[in-house]
Amino acid sequence: MLTSGTLDARCGARVFLKAEPFQRGGSFKFRGAYNRLSLLDADEKARGIVAYSSGNHGAAVALAASLLGIHAVVVVPQTGSPAKLAAIAGYGAEIRRYDPATESREEVAAAIAAERSLTVIRPFDDYDIMAGQGTVGVELAEQAGELDLVLVPVGGGGLAAGVGTAVKSLLPGAAVIGVEPAGADDTSRSMRAGHRVRLDVVDTIADGLRAQAPGELTFPINQRLLDDVVTVAEAAIVDAMLFSFARLKVVVEPSGATTLAALLTGAVRAHGQRVAAVLSGGNIDPADFALLAAPRLPG
């Protein structure tokens, strides 16, 4: 848990930052992956597992599988982040690439699972995954004490569902607010519509939040527990990444910077309150960070 006097002054609030870039694997995803894999029975562990992921879930599954002695296959997009794909391979997983333009990652994973009798480990639409991510909320309550607001990034909704469940149980007076990129606002649209909405196009630098629709299992939970879902612009996400780098000395990937962006832009009004924001991960290639930062640096 990190704090910053500069951030408090900017927001007029007492802000606690849950720094998941320091989690094993570099993001919150390890929590859910390890929980899910540890609950497999002996036969399932012996056969192995298959996951699909744009990066962080795949790396988390690969790491958890290596620790538990389970063979893992991870289905990854050909266009995925080199840094995240290198992490998956580095943890010892077998990689299967697919073309996002012509193939469905879910279908590719299902076919591999059927052919090799593997267990599919979904990135968010799984109650055991959600429960693992919910340990973030448990730790928030333990480390920050009473809170007025909790901000959490929303992609498929697993982190929000887990954190929301924990926070509403342990800190019932706290509001839980989801944050999405404006170009991937499937959950905010779904909340307004009262049912799951699927986006035709997703356009954001936050590669971990590019879900086209909320999860079938996660959405009813978030619909019940989230007090609001706000969106932030791409430029605000980059500004938040640079603020974190310069002031907090923490590298945060775009997906992880959305909650900080919401605070810095005033998308979430936090004045006079005790606020926790989840910085969900820090896995970004240095070259990509430099490319994003360059247009916003002086000179």
C-alpha positions as a Markdown table, in Angstrom:
| # | Residue | x | y | z |
|---|---|---|---|---|
| 1 | Met | 0.0 | 0.0 | 0.0 |
| 2 | Leu | 1.4 | 3.3 | -1.1 |
| 3 | Thr | 0.6 | 6.9 | -0.2 |
| 4 | Ser | 1.6 | 10.3 | -1.7 |
| 5 | Gly | 1.4 | 13.7 | -0.1 |
| 6 | Thr | 1.4 | 15.2 | -3.6 |
| 7 | Leu | -1.5 | 13.0 | -4.7 |
| 8 | Asp | -3.5 | 13.8 | -1.5 |
| 9 | Ala | -3.0 | 17.5 | -2.2 |
| 10 | Arg | -4.1 | 17.2 | -5.9 |
| 11 | Cys | -7.2 | 15.3 | -4.9 |
| 12 | Gly | -8.0 | 17.0 | -1.6 |
| 13 | Ala | -8.3 | 13.5 | -0.1 |
| 14 | Arg | -6.4 | 10.8 | 1.7 |
| 15 | Val | -5.5 | 8.3 | -1.0 |
| 16 | Phe | -4.2 | 4.8 | -0.5 |
| 17 | Leu | -2.8 | 3.0 | -3.6 |
| 18 | Lys | -2.9 | -0.8 | -3.8 |
| 19 | Ala | 0.3 | -1.4 | -5.8 |
| 20 | Glu | -0.2 | -4.7 | -7.6 |
| 21 | Pro | 2.8 | -4.1 | -9.9 |
| 22 | Phe | 4.7 | -5.5 | -7.0 |
| 23 | Gln | 2.6 | -8.7 | -6.9 |
| 24 | Arg | 4.2 | -11.9 | -8.2 |
| 25 | Gly | 3.9 | -11.8 | -12.0 |
| 26 | Gly | 3.5 | -8.0 | -12.0 |
| 27 | Ser | -0.3 | -7.8 | -11.6 |
| 28 | Phe | -3.3 | -8.8 | -9.5 |
| 29 | Lys | -3.9 | -11.7 | -11.8 |
| 30 | Phe | -1.6 | -14.1 | -9.8 |
| 31 | Arg | -4.1 | -14.0 | -7.0 |
| 32 | Gly | -7.0 | -15.5 | -9.0 |
| 33 | Ala | -4.8 | -17.9 | -11.0 |
| 34 | Tyr | -3.1 | -19.4 | -8.0 |
| 35 | Asn | -6.4 | -19.8 | -6.2 |
| 36 | Arg | -8.0 | -21.5 | -9.2 |
| 37 | Leu | -5.1 | -23.9 | -9.9 |
| 38 | Ser | -4.6 | -24.8 | -6.2 |
| 39 | Leu | -8.3 | -26.1 | -6.1 |
| 40 | Leu | -7.8 | -28.5 | -9.0 |
| 41 | Asp | -8.0 | -32.2 | -8.0 |
| 42 | Ala | -5.0 | -34.5 | -8.5 |
| 43 | Asp | -6.2 | -35.9 | -11.8 |
| 44 | Glu | -6.8 | -32.4 | -13.2 |
| 45 | Lys | -3.3 | -31.3 | -12.1 |
| 46 | Ala | -1.8 | -34.3 | -13.7 |
| 47 | Arg | -3.5 | -33.7 | -17.1 |
| 48 | Gly | -2.7 | -30.0 | -17.2 |
| 49 | Ile | -4.5 | -26.8 | -18.0 |
| 50 | Val | -5.1 | -24.4 | -20.9 |
| 51 | Ala | -5.7 | -20.6 | -20.5 |
| 52 | Tyr | -6.2 | -17.8 | -23.0 |
| 53 | Ser | -5.0 | -14.3 | -22.3 |
| 54 | Ser | -3.7 | -11.0 | -23.8 |
| 55 | Gly | -0.9 | -11.1 | -21.3 |
| 56 | Asn | -1.3 | -10.8 | -17.5 |
| 57 | His | -3.7 | -13.7 | -16.9 |
| 58 | Gly | -1.4 | -15.9 | -19.1 |
| 59 | Ala | 1.7 | -14.9 | -17.1 |
| 60 | Ala | -0.1 | -15.5 | -13.8 |
| 61 | Val | -1.4 | -18.9 | -14.9 |
| 62 | Ala | 2.1 | -19.9 | -16.1 |
| 63 | Leu | 3.7 | -18.8 | -12.9 |
| 64 | Ala | 1.1 | -20.5 | -10.7 |
| 65 | Ala | 1.3 | -23.7 | -12.7 |
| 66 | Ser | 5.1 | -23.7 | -12.4 |
| 67 | Leu | 4.8 | -23.4 | -8.6 |
| 68 | Leu | 2.2 | -26.2 | -8.4 |
| 69 | Gly | 3.9 | -28.5 | -10.9 |
| 70 | Ile | 1.2 | -28.3 | -13.5 |
| 71 | His | 1.8 | -28.2 | -17.3 |
| 72 | Ala | 0.2 | -25.1 | -18.8 |
| 73 | Val | -0.7 | -24.2 | -22.3 |
| 74 | Val | -1.5 | -20.5 | -22.9 |
| 75 | Val | -3.3 | -19.3 | -26.0 |
| 76 | Val | -2.0 | -15.8 | -26.9 |
| 77 | Pro | -2.7 | -13.4 | -29.7 |
| 78 | Gln | -0.1 | -12.9 | -32.4 |
| 79 | Thr | -0.3 | -9.2 | -31.7 |
| 80 | Gly | 0.2 | -9.5 | -28.0 |
| 81 | Ser | 2.7 | -7.4 | -26.0 |
| 82 | Pro | 6.2 | -8.8 | -26.4 |
| 83 | Ala | 7.0 | -8.2 | -22.8 |
| 84 | Lys | 3.9 | -10.1 | -21.6 |
| 85 | Leu | 4.5 | -13.0 | -24.0 |
| 86 | Ala | 8.1 | -13.2 | -22.9 |
| 87 | Ala | 6.9 | -13.4 | -19.3 |
| 88 | Ile | 4.5 | -16.3 | -20.1 |
| 89 | Ala | 7.3 | -18.2 | -21.9 |
| 90 | Gly | 9.7 | -17.4 | -19.1 |
| 91 | Tyr | 7.5 | -19.1 | -16.5 |
| 92 | Gly | 7.7 | -22.3 | -18.6 |
| 93 | Ala | 4.2 | -22.4 | -20.2 |
| 94 | Glu | 3.7 | -23.9 | -23.7 |
| 95 | Ile | 2.5 | -21.1 | -26.0 |
| 96 | Arg | -0.1 | -21.4 | -28.7 |
| 97 | Arg | -0.5 | -18.3 | -30.9 |
| 98 | Tyr | -3.7 | -17.4 | -32.7 |
| 99 | Asp | -4.8 | -14.7 | -35.1 |
| 100 | Pro | -7.4 | -12.4 | -33.5 |
| 101 | Ala | -8.7 | -11.4 | -36.9 |
| 102 | Thr | -9.7 | -14.9 | -37.9 |
| 103 | Glu | -9.8 | -17.0 | -34.8 |
| 104 | Ser | -11.6 | -16.9 | -31.4 |
| 105 | Arg | -9.3 | -17.5 | -28.4 |
| 106 | Glu | -12.1 | -19.2 | -26.5 |
| 107 | Glu | -12.6 | -21.7 | -29.4 |
| 108 | Val | -8.9 | -22.3 | -29.8 |
| 109 | Ala | -8.5 | -23.0 | -26.1 |
| 110 | Ala | -11.6 | -25.2 | -26.1 |
| 111 | Ala | -10.3 | -27.3 | -29.0 |
| 112 | Ile | -6.9 | -27.8 | -27.3 |
| 113 | Ala | -8.7 | -28.7 | -24.0 |
| 114 | Ala | -10.9 | -31.3 | -25.8 |
| 115 | Glu | -8.0 | -32.8 | -27.8 |
| 116 | Arg | -5.7 | -33.1 | -24.7 |
| 117 | Ser | -8.2 | -33.4 | -21.8 |
| 118 | Leu | -7.0 | -30.2 | -20.2 |
| 119 | Thr | -8.9 | -27.9 | -17.8 |
| 120 | Val | -9.7 | -24.5 | -19.2 |
| 121 | Ile | -8.7 | -21.6 | -16.9 |
| 122 | Arg | -10.8 | -18.6 | -17.8 |
| 123 | Pro | -9.4 | -15.1 | -17.2 |
| 124 | Phe | -12.4 | -13.7 | -15.2 |
| 125 | Asp | -15.6 | -15.6 | -15.7 |
| 126 | Asp | -14.9 | -18.1 | -12.9 |
| 127 | Tyr | -16.0 | -17.8 | -9.2 |
| 128 | Asp | -12.7 | -19.2 | -7.9 |
| 129 | Ile | -10.8 | -16.6 | -10.0 |
| 130 | Met | -13.0 | -13.9 | -8.6 |
| 131 | Ala | -12.4 | -15.1 | -5.1 |
| 132 | Gly | -8.7 | -15.0 | -5.6 |
| 133 | Gln | -8.9 | -11.4 | -6.9 |
| 134 | Gly | -11.0 | -10.5 | -3.9 |
| 135 | Thr | -8.0 | -10.8 | -1.6 |
| 136 | Val | -7.1 | -7.4 | -2.9 |
| 137 | Gly | -10.3 | -6.1 | -1.1 |
| 138 | Val | -9.5 | -8.1 | 2.0 |
| 139 | Glu | -6.0 | -6.5 | 2.2 |
| 140 | Leu | -7.5 | -3.0 | 1.5 |
| 141 | Ala | -9.7 | -3.4 | 4.6 |
| 142 | Glu | -6.7 | -4.6 | 6.7 |
| 143 | Gln | -4.2 | -2.0 | 5.5 |
| 144 | Ala | -6.2 | 1.1 | 5.0 |
| 145 | Gly | -9.0 | 0.7 | 7.6 |
| 146 | Glu | -12.2 | 2.6 | 7.1 |
| 147 | Leu | -12.7 | 3.9 | 3.6 |
| 148 | Asp | -15.3 | 6.1 | 1.8 |
| 149 | Leu | -14.4 | 5.1 | -1.8 |
| 150 | Val | -12.7 | 2.2 | -3.5 |
| 151 | Leu | -11.7 | 2.5 | -7.1 |
| 152 | Val | -11.0 | -0.6 | -9.2 |
| 153 | Pro | -10.3 | -1.1 | -13.0 |
| 154 | Val | -12.9 | -3.0 | -14.9 |
| 155 | Gly | -12.3 | -5.2 | -17.9 |
| 156 | Gly | -14.1 | -8.5 | -17.9 |
| 157 | Gly | -15.1 | -7.7 | -14.3 |
| 158 | Gly | -13.3 | -10.4 | -12.2 |
| 159 | Leu | -11.3 | -8.0 | -10.2 |
| 160 | Ala | -14.2 | -5.7 | -9.6 |
| 161 | Ala | -16.5 | -8.5 | -8.6 |
| 162 | Gly | -13.9 | -9.9 | -6.1 |
| 163 | Val | -13.0 | -6.6 | -4.6 |
| 164 | Gly | -16.6 | -5.5 | -4.5 |
| 165 | Thr | -17.6 | -8.7 | -2.6 |
| 166 | Ala | -14.8 | -8.3 | -0.1 |
| 167 | Val | -15.2 | -4.5 | 0.4 |
| 168 | Lys | -19.0 | -4.6 | 0.8 |
| 169 | Ser | -18.6 | -7.3 | 3.4 |
| 170 | Leu | -15.8 | -5.8 | 5.4 |
| 171 | Leu | -16.3 | -2.1 | 4.8 |
| 172 | Pro | -20.1 | -1.8 | 4.2 |
| 173 | Gly | -19.9 | 2.0 | 4.3 |
| 174 | Ala | -17.5 | 2.3 | 1.3 |
| 175 | Ala | -18.7 | 2.9 | -2.2 |
| 176 | Val | -17.0 | 0.8 | -4.9 |
| 177 | Ile | -16.5 | 2.5 | -8.3 |
| 178 | Gly | -15.3 | 0.8 | -11.4 |
| 179 | Val | -13.1 | 2.6 | -13.9 |
| 180 | Glu | -13.0 | 1.9 | -17.7 |
| 181 | Pro | -11.2 | 3.4 | -20.7 |
| 182 | Ala | -13.7 | 5.5 | -22.7 |
| 183 | Gly | -12.9 | 3.3 | -25.7 |
| 184 | Ala | -13.8 | 0.1 | -23.9 |
| 185 | Asp | -16.9 | 1.1 | -21.9 |
| 186 | Asp | -18.8 | -2.1 | -22.1 |
| 187 | Thr | -19.5 | -2.4 | -18.4 |
| 188 | Ser | -20.7 | 1.3 | -18.0 |
| 189 | Arg | -23.0 | 0.8 | -21.0 |
| 190 | Ser | -24.2 | -2.5 | -19.6 |
| 191 | Met | -25.0 | -0.9 | -16.2 |
| 192 | Arg | -27.0 | 1.8 | -17.9 |
| 193 | Ala | -28.9 | -0.7 | -20.1 |
| 194 | Gly | -29.5 | -3.1 | -17.2 |
| 195 | His | -28.1 | -6.0 | -19.2 |
| 196 | Arg | -24.8 | -7.1 | -20.8 |
| 197 | Val | -23.9 | -5.0 | -23.8 |
| 198 | Arg | -21.4 | -6.1 | -26.4 |
| 199 | Leu | -19.2 | -3.5 | -28.1 |
| 200 | Asp | -18.6 | -3.8 | -31.8 |
| 201 | Val | -15.2 | -2.0 | -31.6 |
| 202 | Val | -12.8 | -1.7 | -28.6 |
| 203 | Asp | -10.1 | 1.0 | -28.9 |
| 204 | Thr | -7.8 | 1.6 | -26.0 |
| 205 | Ile | -4.1 | 1.4 | -25.1 |
| 206 | Ala | -5.2 | -0.4 | -21.9 |
| 207 | Asp | -4.8 | -3.9 | -23.3 |
| 208 | Gly | -5.9 | -5.6 | -20.1 |
| 209 | Leu | -9.3 | -3.9 | -20.3 |
| 210 | Arg | -10.3 | -4.6 | -23.9 |
| 211 | Ala | -13.2 | -6.9 | -23.1 |
| 212 | Gln | -16.0 | -6.4 | -25.6 |
| 213 | Ala | -18.6 | -7.4 | -23.1 |
| 214 | Pro | -18.8 | -8.0 | -19.3 |
| 215 | Gly | -18.5 | -11.6 | -18.1 |
| 216 | Glu | -21.6 | -13.7 | -17.9 |
| 217 | Leu | -20.8 | -14.5 | -14.3 |
| 218 | Thr | -19.1 | -11.3 | -13.3 |
| 219 | Phe | -21.8 | -8.8 | -14.5 |
| 220 | Pro | -24.6 | -9.7 | -12.2 |
| 221 | Ile | -22.2 | -9.4 | -9.2 |
| 222 | Asn | -20.9 | -6.0 | -10.4 |
| 223 | Gln | -24.4 | -4.9 | -11.3 |
| 224 | Arg | -25.4 | -5.5 | -7.6 |
| 225 | Leu | -22.2 | -4.3 | -5.9 |
| 226 | Leu | -20.7 | -1.4 | -7.9 |
| 227 | Asp | -22.0 | 2.0 | -7.0 |
| 228 | Asp | -20.9 | 3.5 | -10.3 |
| 229 | Val | -18.7 | 3.0 | -13.3 |
| 230 | Val | -16.8 | 5.9 | -14.8 |
| 231 | Thr | -14.7 | 6.3 | -17.9 |
| 232 | Val | -11.3 | 8.0 | -18.5 |
| 233 | Ala | -9.7 | 9.2 | -21.8 |
| 234 | Glu | -6.6 | 7.8 | -23.2 |
| 235 | Ala | -4.6 | 11.0 | -22.6 |
| 236 | Ala | -5.6 | 10.9 | -18.9 |
| 237 | Ile | -4.4 | 7.3 | -18.6 |
| 238 | Val | -1.0 | 8.3 | -20.0 |
| 239 | Asp | -0.8 | 11.3 | -17.7 |
| 240 | Ala | -1.6 | 9.0 | -14.7 |
| 241 | Met | 1.2 | 6.6 | -15.8 |
| 242 | Leu | 3.7 | 9.5 | -15.9 |
| 243 | Phe | 2.5 | 10.9 | -12.5 |
| 244 | Ser | 3.0 | 7.4 | -11.0 |
| 245 | Phe | 6.5 | 7.2 | -12.6 |
| 246 | Ala | 7.6 | 10.7 | -11.6 |
| 247 | Arg | 5.9 | 11.0 | -8.1 |
| 248 | Leu | 5.5 | 7.4 | -6.9 |
| 249 | Lys | 8.5 | 5.9 | -8.6 |
| 250 | Val | 6.2 | 3.1 | -9.8 |
| 251 | Val | 5.8 | 1.8 | -13.4 |
| 252 | Val | 2.1 | 1.2 | -14.0 |
| 253 | Glu | 0.7 | -0.2 | -17.3 |
| 254 | Pro | -2.3 | 1.6 | -18.9 |
| 255 | Ser | -4.9 | -0.7 | -17.5 |
| 256 | Gly | -3.5 | -0.2 | -14.0 |
| 257 | Ala | -3.4 | 3.6 | -14.3 |
| 258 | Thr | -7.1 | 4.0 | -15.0 |
| 259 | Thr | -8.1 | 4.5 | -11.3 |
| 260 | Leu | -5.4 | 7.0 | -10.8 |
| 261 | Ala | -6.5 | 8.8 | -13.9 |
| 262 | Ala | -10.0 | 9.0 | -12.5 |
| 263 | Leu | -8.8 | 10.7 | -9.4 |
| 264 | Leu | -6.4 | 13.1 | -11.1 |
| 265 | Thr | -9.1 | 14.2 | -13.7 |
| 266 | Gly | -11.9 | 14.5 | -11.1 |
| 267 | Ala | -13.9 | 11.8 | -12.9 |
| 268 | Val | -14.4 | 10.6 | -9.3 |
| 269 | Arg | -14.9 | 13.3 | -6.8 |
| 270 | Ala | -12.9 | 12.4 | -3.8 |
| 271 | His | -12.5 | 15.7 | -1.9 |
| 272 | Gly | -12.4 | 15.2 | 1.9 |
| 273 | Gln | -12.7 | 11.4 | 1.7 |
| 274 | Arg | -10.5 | 8.4 | 2.4 |
| 275 | Val | -10.0 | 6.7 | -0.9 |
| 276 | Ala | -8.3 | 3.5 | -2.1 |
| 277 | Ala | -7.4 | 3.0 | -5.7 |
| 278 | Val | -6.2 | -0.3 | -7.1 |
| 279 | Leu | -3.2 | 0.0 | -9.5 |
| 280 | Ser | -3.8 | -3.4 | -11.0 |
| 281 | Gly | -0.5 | -4.1 | -12.8 |
| 282 | Gly | 2.8 | -2.8 | -14.1 |
| 283 | Asn | 3.6 | -5.1 | -17.1 |
| 284 | Ile | 4.5 | -2.8 | -20.0 |
| 285 | Asp | 7.4 | -3.0 | -22.3 |
| 286 | Pro | 9.9 | -0.1 | -21.7 |
| 287 | Ala | 9.8 | 0.8 | -25.4 |
| 288 | Asp | 6.0 | 1.0 | -25.3 |
| 289 | Phe | 6.1 | 3.2 | -22.1 |
| 290 | Ala | 8.6 | 5.5 | -23.9 |
| 291 | Leu | 6.4 | 5.8 | -27.0 |
| 292 | Leu | 3.4 | 6.7 | -24.9 |
| 293 | Ala | 5.4 | 9.1 | -22.7 |
| 294 | Ala | 7.3 | 11.0 | -25.4 |
| 295 | Pro | 4.6 | 13.2 | -26.8 |
| 296 | Arg | 3.7 | 14.4 | -23.3 |
| 297 | Leu | 7.2 | 15.2 | -22.1 |
| 298 | Pro | 8.4 | 18.9 | -22.3 |
| 299 | Gly | 10.8 | 19.8 | -25.0 |
